[in-house]
C-alpha cells in the first residue's frame, strides 16, 4: 500500500494573523527587560537603553535595526533564555536633524554582556555608519564579555576594535559610559574620539575590585578604581564628566552639533547672538573688558575663559578635558557661526605659574589631531613660560612635547594664534607658531615672546626689547601684527573667514609616524 505524497506547498498565512504575530514579536523585543530589572536600573539613577536612545535622538526619528535578533548559544542554560533583541539596541536617527548611528547596551538584559549576537549587531551598525558616513554614538553599560559564550565574545570584541580603528578620523565616534564597563567593554571606547562619563554611576576598568584584591591584596572601590572623576582628573581617559544622565545626553547632543558628519565635509554653520559686523564694530559690552584683562596677564587670578567668553559666539565653549591638565583649556566653540577648536593657556583655577605639564602636551596633541581630522580650524591663545620637566627628567617631557609639535605640524586646517601674555621657550615654538604651521600669528601689546632660562637680571632689564618685546618678533615677520585687545573678536573672525578655503597638499606616504 502506497503512502500519500507529502504536500510541501507553502500556504500563505492570513494577513491579520501575520500582522498580529509581527506585533507580538516586536512587543516582546521592546519589552525584553523585566519590570524588576527596569526598577533596579532606575533606582541606581540610570535610564534604560531605550530611554537613553529616545532622549539622545530627535523625537520620532529612531529607525531600529536587528530588532528581532536572538543569541544562538545553548550551553549553561542559555537555550531557555533567548530574549528578542538580546542586550543591545541599535539603529539610526537624527540629532538636530542630522543623521547619527547609535547603539545602546541594555544592562537589564544579561547585564549588557557582549555575546555573539550583541557583537554582530554592533559590528553591523559600525559598518552601516561607514556606508552612511555619519557619526556613531555608543552608549555603554556592560559587565563585559558573556562568560557563557567564551572565546566567541572575545572574537566579536576584536571585530568591533577593527571597525573603530577603520572609522577613526573618517566619522566622529562618541562613547557614553553610562554604567560599569569592564574588561573588553572599555577598549572600544578608548579607540573613539570622545568619551563621556557620569559621576557616581559610570566606571571603566579592565578588572574589577575583587580581581585586584585577589591578585595584589589591595582593597579598592569601584569609584577609586575607575570612576568618572578618576578618569577625568588623573588618567585623562574621559573627555567629559556630567552630574547625571540627562546632562550627559544634552552635552553629547551639543557636541554633535559642532562636528561634521564625516571627514569629507565641514562642521555645520549655526546662527549666533553676537554677530560679526563687517565694518569692524564690536559689541560694546566687551570692548573695555578685554582692555582691562590685558593688564592682568600673568597674574594668578587671570582666567582665559573670560577672554573666550568675549570672543566666541554667545560666549559658549564646550570644554574638553576640563579637569585634566588644567593649565591648558581646550574645547569647541563658534566664531561667526563656524566651529573652531580652542587651545588656550590658563592662569586661574590654581594654575598660576605658567608652566605646562606632560599631561597638558598630550591633552592638546590629541585635541588638535581630532580637530584636524574633522576640518575644525584651530585657535591658539598663548600664555605660557614653557614646559616643566617631568618627574623622570627632561627626556620624558621631550617625548610628550614632541607629540604636541607633531600634532601642530601635521595639521592642515586653518590655524590662527594669538599671544596674550608669555610665549617663552618651547611655548613659543610649539604652541602654534608661524614656524610650525600657523597661518596667522598675532599678539596683544602685553605679549612677551622669547627664550627662558638663567638670564642675569641686569641684562634682562637693559635688553628687554631684544629678549621678549612683541615688536622685536614682529620686525622679523614672526608676528603678523600686534592688536588692541578690544578688537580681538573682530580680527580673529576675519582671519578665519579669510582662511576658509585653505588647502594643503602633503607628499605621498602611507601615514605619518607620530612619536607615540
C-alpha positions as CSV (number, residue, x, y, z in Angstrom):
1,X,0.0,0.0,0.0
2,X,1.4,3.3,-1.1
3,X,1.6,6.2,1.4
4,X,0.1,9.5,0.3
5,X,2.7,12.0,-1.1
6,X,3.7,14.9,1.2
7,X,2.2,18.2,0.4
8,X,5.1,20.7,0.5
9,X,3.3,23.6,-0.9
10,X,3.7,26.8,1.2
11,X,0.3,28.1,2.3
12,X,0.1,31.8,2.9
13,X,-0.7,32.9,6.4
14,X,-3.7,35.2,6.5
15,X,-2.6,38.8,6.7
16,X,-4.4,39.6,10.0
17,X,-2.6,36.6,11.7
18,X,0.8,37.5,10.2
19,X,0.4,41.2,11.4
20,X,-0.7,40.1,14.8
21,X,2.3,37.7,15.1
22,X,4.7,40.5,14.0
23,X,3.3,43.0,16.5
24,X,3.6,40.4,19.3
25,X,7.3,39.7,18.4
26,X,8.1,43.4,18.2
27,X,6.4,44.0,21.6
28,X,8.5,41.2,23.1
29,X,11.7,42.7,21.6
30,X,10.8,46.2,23.1
31,X,10.0,44.7,26.4
32,X,12.9,42.3,26.8
33,X,13.6,43.6,30.3
34,X,11.6,42.6,33.3
35,X,9.8,45.3,35.3
36,X,12.0,44.3,38.3
37,X,15.2,44.8,36.3
38,X,14.0,48.2,35.0
39,X,13.0,49.3,38.5
40,X,16.5,48.3,39.7
41,X,18.1,50.3,36.9
42,X,16.1,53.4,37.8
43,X,16.9,53.0,41.5
44,X,20.5,53.5,40.6
45,X,19.8,56.8,38.9
46,X,20.2,55.2,35.4
47,X,17.9,55.2,32.4
48,X,17.2,52.1,30.3
49,X,18.8,51.6,26.9
50,X,15.6,52.6,25.0
51,X,15.1,55.6,27.3
52,X,18.6,56.8,26.5
53,X,18.2,56.5,22.8
54,X,14.9,58.3,22.9
55,X,16.4,61.3,24.8
56,X,19.5,61.4,22.6
57,X,17.7,61.5,19.2
58,X,15.1,63.9,17.8
59,X,11.6,62.7,18.7
60,X,10.2,60.1,16.3
61,X,13.4,59.8,14.3
62,X,14.8,56.4,15.6
63,X,14.9,53.6,13.0
64,X,15.8,50.4,14.8
65,X,17.6,47.6,13.0
66,X,18.2,43.9,14.0
67,X,15.3,44.2,16.4
68,X,14.4,40.5,16.3
69,X,17.9,39.1,16.7
70,X,18.4,36.3,19.2
71,X,21.6,34.7,20.5
72,X,22.3,31.1,19.4
73,X,24.2,29.9,22.5
74,X,22.9,26.7,24.1
75,X,25.4,26.0,26.9
76,X,24.8,26.8,30.6
77,X,21.1,27.1,30.3
78,X,21.1,29.9,27.7
79,X,18.9,27.9,25.3
80,X,16.0,28.5,27.6
81,X,16.5,32.3,27.8
82,X,16.6,33.9,24.3
83,X,15.1,37.4,24.5
84,X,14.5,39.1,21.2
85,X,17.0,41.9,20.5
86,X,19.4,40.5,23.1
87,X,21.3,43.0,25.2
88,X,21.8,45.9,22.8
89,X,19.5,48.3,20.9
90,X,20.9,49.5,17.6
91,X,19.7,51.8,14.8
92,X,19.9,55.4,13.5
93,X,18.1,58.6,14.0
94,X,18.7,62.4,13.9
95,X,20.2,64.9,16.3
96,X,19.2,68.5,15.3
97,X,18.0,67.0,12.0
98,X,21.4,65.3,11.1
99,X,21.7,61.5,10.8
100,X,23.5,59.6,13.6
101,X,24.0,55.9,14.2
102,X,23.6,54.7,17.8
103,X,23.9,51.6,19.8
104,X,22.8,51.3,23.5
105,X,23.8,48.3,25.6
106,X,21.0,47.1,27.8
107,X,22.2,46.3,31.3
108,X,18.8,44.9,32.3
109,X,19.3,42.0,29.8
110,X,22.2,39.7,30.8
111,X,23.9,42.7,32.4
112,X,24.5,44.2,28.9
113,X,27.1,41.5,28.3
114,X,28.5,41.0,24.8
115,X,28.0,37.7,23.2
116,X,27.9,36.7,19.5
117,X,24.5,38.2,18.7
118,X,25.2,41.5,20.5
119,X,28.6,41.8,18.9
120,X,27.3,41.1,15.5
121,X,24.6,43.8,15.9
122,X,27.3,46.4,16.9
123,X,29.6,45.4,14.1
124,X,26.8,45.7,11.5
125,X,25.9,49.2,12.9
126,X,29.5,50.3,12.6
127,X,29.6,49.1,9.0
128,X,26.4,50.9,8.4
129,X,27.9,54.1,9.8
130,X,30.8,53.7,7.3
131,X,28.4,53.4,4.5
132,X,26.2,56.2,5.6
133,X,29.2,58.4,6.5
134,X,27.6,59.6,9.7
135,X,28.7,59.9,13.4
136,X,28.4,56.9,15.8
137,X,27.3,57.2,19.4
138,X,27.9,54.2,21.6
139,X,26.0,54.1,24.9
140,X,28.0,51.6,27.0
141,X,26.6,49.9,30.1
142,X,28.0,46.4,30.3
143,X,29.7,43.9,32.5
144,X,31.9,42.9,29.6
145,X,32.1,39.6,27.6
146,X,29.4,37.0,28.1
147,X,31.2,34.2,30.0
148,X,28.8,31.5,28.8
149,X,29.9,32.2,25.2
150,X,33.6,32.1,25.9
151,X,36.0,33.0,23.1
152,X,33.1,33.9,20.8
153,X,32.7,37.2,22.8
154,X,36.4,38.0,22.5
155,X,36.3,37.4,18.8
156,X,33.5,39.9,18.4
157,X,35.3,42.4,20.5
158,X,38.2,42.1,18.1
159,X,35.9,42.8,15.1
160,X,34.5,45.9,16.9
161,X,38.0,47.2,17.6
162,X,38.9,46.8,14.0
163,X,36.0,48.9,12.9
164,X,36.6,51.5,15.5
165,X,40.1,52.0,14.0
166,X,38.9,51.9,10.4
167,X,36.3,54.6,11.2
168,X,38.8,56.7,13.2
169,X,39.2,60.1,11.6
170,X,36.5,59.2,9.0
171,X,33.4,59.7,11.1
172,X,33.1,61.1,14.6
173,X,32.8,58.3,17.2
174,X,31.5,59.2,20.7
175,X,31.3,56.8,23.6
176,X,28.9,57.4,26.5
177,X,29.9,55.4,29.6
178,X,26.6,55.1,31.5
179,X,27.3,52.3,33.9
180,X,30.1,49.8,34.7
181,X,32.3,48.9,31.7
182,X,34.6,46.1,32.4
183,X,37.2,44.1,30.5
184,X,36.8,44.2,26.8
185,X,33.9,46.7,27.1
186,X,36.5,49.5,27.9
187,X,38.8,49.1,24.9
188,X,36.3,50.2,22.2
189,X,35.6,53.5,24.0
190,X,39.3,54.1,24.3
191,X,39.6,53.9,20.5
192,X,36.9,56.5,19.9
193,X,37.2,60.4,19.6
194,X,35.3,61.4,22.7
195,X,34.3,59.7,26.0
196,X,31.5,60.9,28.2
197,X,31.2,59.7,31.8
198,X,28.5,60.3,34.5
199,X,29.7,61.0,38.0
200,X,28.9,58.2,40.6
201,X,27.2,55.9,38.2
202,X,29.7,55.1,35.4
203,X,33.0,53.3,35.7
204,X,35.7,51.9,33.4
205,X,38.1,49.3,34.5
206,X,39.9,46.3,33.0
207,X,39.5,44.1,36.1
208,X,37.1,44.7,39.0
209,X,37.9,45.3,42.6
210,X,37.6,41.6,43.5
211,X,40.2,40.6,40.9
212,X,42.5,43.4,42.1
213,X,42.1,42.2,45.7
214,X,42.9,38.6,44.8
215,X,46.0,39.5,42.6
216,X,47.5,42.3,44.7
217,X,45.7,42.2,48.0
218,X,44.7,45.8,47.6
219,X,41.2,46.8,48.7
220,X,39.7,49.4,46.3
221,X,36.2,50.5,45.5
222,X,34.6,50.9,42.0
223,X,34.9,54.7,42.1
224,X,38.5,54.8,43.1
225,X,39.4,52.1,40.6
226,X,37.6,53.5,37.5
227,X,35.0,56.2,38.4
228,X,34.3,59.2,36.3
229,X,36.3,61.6,38.5
230,X,39.4,59.3,38.3
231,X,39.3,59.2,34.5
232,X,38.5,62.9,34.3
233,X,41.3,64.1,36.6
234,X,44.1,61.5,36.6
235,X,44.1,59.2,33.6
236,X,42.5,61.6,31.1
237,X,40.5,58.8,29.5
238,X,37.3,60.8,30.0
239,X,36.8,63.9,27.9
240,X,33.6,65.0,29.7
241,X,32.0,64.3,33.1
242,X,28.3,65.1,33.7
243,X,26.4,65.1,37.0
244,X,23.6,62.9,35.7
245,X,22.5,61.1,32.5
246,X,20.2,63.9,31.3
247,X,23.1,66.4,31.4
248,X,25.4,63.9,29.7
249,X,22.9,63.4,26.8
250,X,22.4,67.1,26.4
251,X,26.2,67.7,26.2
252,X,26.6,64.9,23.6
253,X,23.8,66.5,21.5
254,X,25.7,69.8,21.7
255,X,29.0,68.1,20.8
256,X,27.4,66.5,17.7
257,X,26.0,69.9,16.6
258,X,29.6,71.2,16.5
259,X,31.0,68.3,14.4
260,X,30.7,67.4,10.8
261,X,29.0,64.2,9.7
262,X,32.3,62.9,8.3
263,X,35.8,63.9,7.4
264,X,34.8,65.0,3.9
265,X,32.7,67.9,5.0
266,X,33.0,70.9,7.3
267,X,31.0,71.4,10.5
268,X,27.6,72.9,10.2
269,X,27.2,76.6,10.4
270,X,24.8,77.9,13.1
271,X,23.3,81.3,13.8
272,X,24.6,83.2,16.8
273,X,23.7,86.1,19.0
274,X,27.0,88.1,18.7
275,X,27.2,88.7,15.0
276,X,30.3,89.6,13.1
277,X,29.8,93.1,11.7
278,X,31.9,93.8,8.5
279,X,32.6,97.4,9.4
280,X,34.6,96.3,12.4
281,X,32.1,97.4,15.1
282,X,32.1,95.2,18.2
283,X,29.6,94.6,21.0
284,X,30.2,97.4,23.4
285,X,29.9,95.1,26.4
286,X,33.4,93.6,26.0
287,X,35.4,96.4,24.4
288,X,36.6,97.8,27.7
289,X,36.6,94.4,29.5
290,X,39.3,92.9,27.2
291,X,41.4,96.0,27.6
292,X,41.1,95.7,31.4
293,X,42.0,92.0,31.3
294,X,45.1,92.7,29.2
295,X,46.6,94.4,32.3
296,X,46.1,91.2,34.3
297,X,48.0,88.9,32.0
298,X,50.4,86.8,34.0
299,X,48.6,87.4,37.3
300,X,47.5,84.4,39.4
301,X,43.8,85.3,39.0
302,X,43.8,85.7,35.3
303,X,41.2,83.3,33.7
304,X,41.5,82.8,30.0
305,X,37.8,81.6,29.9
306,X,36.8,85.2,30.4
307,X,38.6,86.0,27.1
308,X,36.9,83.1,25.4
309,X,33.5,84.3,26.8
310,X,34.0,87.6,25.0
311,X,35.3,86.3,21.6
312,X,33.3,83.2,21.0
313,X,29.7,83.3,19.7
314,X,27.3,83.6,22.6
315,X,30.3,83.2,24.9
316,X,29.9,79.4,24.7
317,X,32.8,77.0,24.9
318,X,32.2,73.2,25.1
319,X,35.3,72.4,27.2
320,X,37.1,69.1,26.7
321,X,39.1,67.5,29.5
322,X,38.2,70.4,31.8
323,X,39.6,68.6,34.9
324,X,42.7,67.1,33.3
325,X,45.9,69.2,32.9
326,X,44.0,72.4,33.7
327,X,47.0,74.6,32.8
328,X,45.6,74.3,29.2
329,X,42.0,74.9,28.3
330,X,40.8,73.1,25.2
331,X,37.3,72.9,23.7
332,X,34.9,73.7,20.8
333,X,33.0,76.9,20.2
334,X,32.0,79.0,17.2
335,X,33.2,82.3,15.7
336,X,30.9,83.9,13.1
337,X,28.7,80.8,13.2
338,X,31.6,78.4,12.3
339,X,33.1,75.8,14.6
340,X,36.6,76.4,15.9
341,X,38.8,74.4,18.2
342,X,40.5,76.3,21.1
343,X,43.8,75.6,22.8
344,X,44.4,78.3,25.5
345,X,46.9,78.8,28.3
346,X,45.3,79.1,31.7
347,X,46.4,81.1,34.8
348,X,43.4,80.5,37.0
349,X,41.9,77.6,38.9
350,X,45.0,77.3,41.0
351,X,47.3,77.1,37.9
352,X,49.3,80.3,38.2
353,X,52.9,79.5,37.5
354,X,52.6,79.5,33.7
355,X,54.4,76.1,33.2
356,X,52.9,73.3,31.1
357,X,53.0,69.6,32.1
358,X,53.4,66.4,30.1
359,X,49.7,65.8,30.5
360,X,48.9,69.2,29.0
361,X,51.0,68.4,25.9
362,X,49.2,65.1,25.4
363,X,45.8,66.7,26.1
364,X,46.4,69.4,23.4
365,X,48.0,67.0,20.9
366,X,45.0,64.6,20.9
367,X,42.6,67.5,20.7
368,X,44.5,69.1,17.8
369,X,44.5,65.9,15.8
370,X,40.8,65.4,16.4
371,X,40.1,68.9,15.1
372,X,42.3,68.4,12.1
373,X,40.6,65.1,11.3
374,X,37.2,66.7,11.2
375,X,38.1,70.0,9.4
376,X,37.8,72.2,12.5
377,X,40.0,75.4,12.4
378,X,42.3,75.9,15.4
379,X,42.6,79.0,17.6
380,X,45.5,79.0,20.0
381,X,45.7,81.6,22.8
382,X,49.3,81.5,24.2
383,X,50.3,82.5,27.8
384,X,52.9,80.1,29.0
385,X,56.6,80.1,30.1
386,X,57.3,76.6,28.6
387,X,57.2,73.0,29.7
388,X,58.0,71.8,33.2
389,X,60.4,68.9,33.3
390,X,58.7,65.6,34.1
391,X,59.3,63.6,37.2
392,X,61.8,61.4,35.3
393,X,63.6,64.4,33.9
394,X,63.8,66.2,30.6
395,X,63.6,63.0,28.5
396,X,60.0,62.4,29.5
397,X,59.0,65.9,28.7
398,X,60.9,65.9,25.4
399,X,58.8,62.9,24.2
400,X,55.5,64.4,25.2
401,X,56.3,67.9,23.7
402,X,57.3,66.0,20.5
403,X,53.7,64.7,20.3
404,X,52.3,68.2,20.6
405,X,54.8,69.6,18.0
406,X,53.9,66.7,15.7
407,X,50.1,67.5,16.0
408,X,50.5,71.1,15.1
409,X,53.0,70.5,12.3
410,X,50.8,67.8,10.7
411,X,47.5,69.8,10.9
412,X,46.2,71.2,7.6
413,X,43.2,73.1,8.9
414,X,43.3,76.9,9.2
415,X,45.3,77.9,12.3
416,X,45.3,81.3,14.0
417,X,47.4,82.0,17.1
418,X,47.2,85.0,19.5
419,X,49.8,85.6,22.2
420,X,48.0,87.1,25.2
421,X,50.9,87.1,27.6
422,X,54.0,85.0,27.7
423,X,55.2,82.8,24.8
424,X,58.6,81.7,26.1
425,X,60.9,79.0,25.1
426,X,59.1,75.9,23.7
427,X,55.8,77.5,24.4
428,X,56.6,79.9,21.6
429,X,57.9,77.5,19.1
430,X,55.5,74.6,19.8
431,X,52.2,76.3,20.6
432,X,51.0,77.2,17.1
433,X,53.9,79.5,16.0
434,X,54.4,80.6,12.4
435,X,57.4,78.2,12.2
436,X,55.3,75.1,13.0
437,X,52.4,75.9,10.7
438,X,50.2,78.7,11.9
439,X,48.6,80.7,9.1
440,X,48.3,83.9,11.2
441,X,50.2,84.8,14.3
442,X,49.0,87.8,16.3
443,X,49.9,89.3,19.7
444,X,48.4,91.7,22.2
445,X,50.7,94.5,23.3
446,X,51.0,92.7,26.6
447,X,52.8,89.8,24.9
448,X,56.3,88.6,25.8
449,X,58.0,86.4,23.2
450,X,61.4,84.9,23.6
451,X,63.6,82.4,25.4
452,X,63.5,81.4,29.0
453,X,66.4,80.4,31.2
454,X,69.0,81.8,33.6
455,X,69.3,85.4,32.3
456,X,71.1,87.9,34.6
457,X,68.6,90.4,36.0
458,X,70.6,93.4,34.9
459,X,70.9,92.1,31.4
460,X,67.1,91.4,31.2
461,X,66.3,95.0,32.3
462,X,68.7,96.6,29.9
463,X,67.8,94.4,26.9
464,X,64.2,93.7,27.5
465,X,63.2,94.5,23.9
466,X,65.7,92.2,22.4
467,X,64.6,89.4,24.8
468,X,60.8,89.5,24.8
469,X,59.2,92.6,23.2
470,X,56.5,91.6,20.7
471,X,57.6,94.3,18.2
472,X,61.0,92.7,18.0
473,X,59.4,89.5,16.8
474,X,57.1,91.5,14.5
475,X,60.1,93.2,12.8
476,X,61.3,89.7,11.7
477,X,57.9,88.6,10.4
478,X,57.3,86.2,13.2
479,X,54.2,88.1,14.4
480,X,51.8,89.3,11.7
481,X,50.6,92.2,13.7
482,X,50.0,93.5,17.3
483,X,46.4,94.2,18.0
484,X,44.4,96.0,20.7
485,X,42.5,93.6,23.0
486,X,39.2,95.3,22.2
487,X,39.3,94.3,18.5
488,X,40.3,90.7,19.2
489,X,37.0,89.1,18.2
490,X,36.7,91.1,15.0
491,X,40.3,90.4,13.9
492,X,40.1,86.6,14.7
493,X,36.7,86.2,12.9
494,X,38.0,88.0,9.8
495,X,41.2,85.9,9.9
496,X,39.3,82.6,9.9
497,X,36.9,83.9,7.2
498,X,39.9,84.6,5.0
499,X,41.4,81.2,5.6
500,X,38.1,79.3,5.0
501,X,39.2,77.8,1.6
502,X,42.7,76.8,2.8
503,X,44.1,73.7,1.1
504,X,47.3,71.8,1.9
505,X,48.9,69.1,-0.3
506,X,51.2,66.7,1.6
507,X,53.8,64.5,-0.1
508,X,52.5,60.9,-0.8
509,X,53.1,58.4,2.0
510,X,51.3,55.6,3.8
511,X,50.8,57.6,7.0
512,X,52.8,59.9,9.4
513,X,54.7,58.3,12.3
514,X,53.7,60.2,15.4
515,X,56.1,59.6,18.3
516,X,53.7,57.5,20.5
